[in-house]
Amino acid sequence: MLDPAVTWWTDEDGEYWHETAGVFVRDARGRFLFFDRTAFPFGLTIPAGHVERDETPHLAAARELEEETGLAARGLKFLARIPIPGDGCRRGADAHVWQTYHCEAGDGGEAAVRLGPEGVTAVWLTPAEALERPLTFAVRTVLVMQRQELATF
């Protein structure tokens, strides 16, 4: 199923890819925002979603952050670009390239989070704590690969 609303392509092996933008939001205590997804793929995730056609990953990250948590993307900074084969989604792709960003929670932090329909149970966790939980495949992959970088900002 090809989805014309999102950025997609096929690679030389015929693998169908989507592009995703996600945000690691850190609070004043050095913990990051995660929430349980209500739709596939299930598990704890960060605010993230597909990059729409003709949208930059940076704008997609800011849009997804606000849609999924009610938080504004202040000081959004690029973290990494990570291809993740085997990262399936309900919109038909079996692989995604994740463009990840980070930002501070700002004033209010925990109290300001208002989850949208795709999430329940917001939690603030250190990377080590998060890795002990049932994360989505993609978020676990990104977290393992970017753990050191997340500790330094």
C-alpha positions in Angstrom: 0.0 0.0 0.0 1.6 3.3 -1.1 0.7 6.3 1.0 0.9 9.5 -1.1 0.4 11.7 2.1 3.8 10.8 3.5 7.4 10.8 2.3 8.2 7.4 1.0 10.5 5.5 -1.4 11.6 2.0 -2.3 15.3 1.0 -2.1 17.2 -1.2 -4.6 15.9 -4.3 -2.9 12.3 -3.2 -3.3 11.9 -2.4 0.4 9.2 0.2 1.1 10.4 3.0 3.4 8.8 5.9 5.2 10.5 8.9 6.9 9.7 9.6 10.6 10.5 12.5 12.8 10.7 12.1 16.6 11.6 14.2 19.6 13.3 13.4 22.9 11.9 15.9 25.4 14.0 16.3 28.5 12.8 17.7 31.8 14.9 19.7 34.4 15.8 16.4 36.2 17.4 14.9 33.0 14.5 12.5 32.3 12.8 12.1 28.9 9.1 12.0 28.0 7.7 8.6 26.9 4.1 7.5 26.5 2.2 4.2 25.7 0.9 4.1 22.1 -2.8 3.2 21.6 -2.2 2.1 18.0 0.4 -0.2 16.3 3.3 -0.3 16.9 2.5 -0.8 20.6 4.8 0.1 23.4 6.4 3.1 25.0 7.4 5.7 22.5 8.5 9.3 22.1 6.5 12.0 20.3 7.0 11.0 16.7 5.3 10.5 13.4 5.5 10.4 9.6 7.0 13.2 7.7 4.3 14.4 5.3 4.9 14.9 1.6 6.6 18.4 1.1 7.3 18.8 4.8 10.8 19.0 6.4 11.7 16.6 9.1 12.2 19.5 11.5 8.7 20.8 10.9 7.3 17.3 11.2 9.0 16.8 14.6 7.5 20.1 15.9 4.1 19.2 14.5 4.1 15.7 16.0 5.3 17.0 19.4 2.5 19.5 19.6 -0.2 17.0 18.3 0.8 14.2 20.6 1.7 16.0 23.8 0.5 19.6 23.6 4.1 20.8 24.1 5.6 23.5 21.8 8.9 22.7 20.2 11.2 25.4 21.7 14.9 25.0 21.0 14.4 21.9 18.8 17.8 20.5 17.8 18.8 17.8 15.4 20.2 14.6 17.0 20.5 11.9 14.3 19.3 10.3 11.1 18.9 6.5 11.6 17.6 4.0 9.1 15.7 1.2 10.8 14.9 -1.8 8.6 12.2 -4.0 10.1 10.3 -1.0 11.6 6.8 -1.6 10.3 3.8 0.7 10.6 0.1 0.6 10.0 0.5 2.7 6.9 2.3 0.0 5.0 6.0 0.5 5.3 8.4 -2.2 6.6 11.2 0.3 7.3 11.7 3.9 8.4 14.4 6.5 8.4 14.1 8.2 11.8 15.1 11.9 12.0 15.5 12.5 15.7 15.6 15.8 17.6 15.8 16.9 21.2 14.5 19.8 23.3 13.9 20.9 26.9 10.5 20.5 28.4 10.5 24.2 29.3 8.1 25.7 31.9 5.7 23.3 33.3 7.2 20.1 31.9 5.2 17.2 33.3 2.1 19.2 34.1 1.9 20.7 30.6 1.8 17.3 28.8 -1.7 16.7 27.2 -1.6 13.4 25.3 -3.5 13.2 22.1 -5.5 10.1 20.9 -2.4 8.1 20.0 -1.1 8.0 23.6 -1.8 7.2 27.2 0.2 7.3 30.4 3.0 9.8 30.0 6.1 8.9 32.0 9.4 10.7 32.5 12.3 8.2 32.4 16.1 8.2 32.2 17.4 6.3 29.1 18.5 3.4 31.4 15.0 3.3 33.0 13.3 3.4 29.5 15.4 0.5 28.3 14.0 -1.6 31.1 10.4 -1.0 29.8 8.5 -2.4 26.7 9.6 0.2 24.1 8.5 0.1 20.5 11.1 -1.5 18.2 12.2 1.8 16.6 12.4 3.8 19.9 14.5 1.0 21.5 16.8 1.1 18.4 17.2 4.8 18.5 17.6 5.0 22.2 20.4 2.3 22.2 22.2 4.1 19.3 21.8 7.6 20.8 22.1 7.0 24.5 25.5 8.8 24.8 24.4 11.8 22.8 21.2 12.1 24.9 23.3 12.2 28.1 25.4 15.1 26.9 22.8 17.7 26.0 
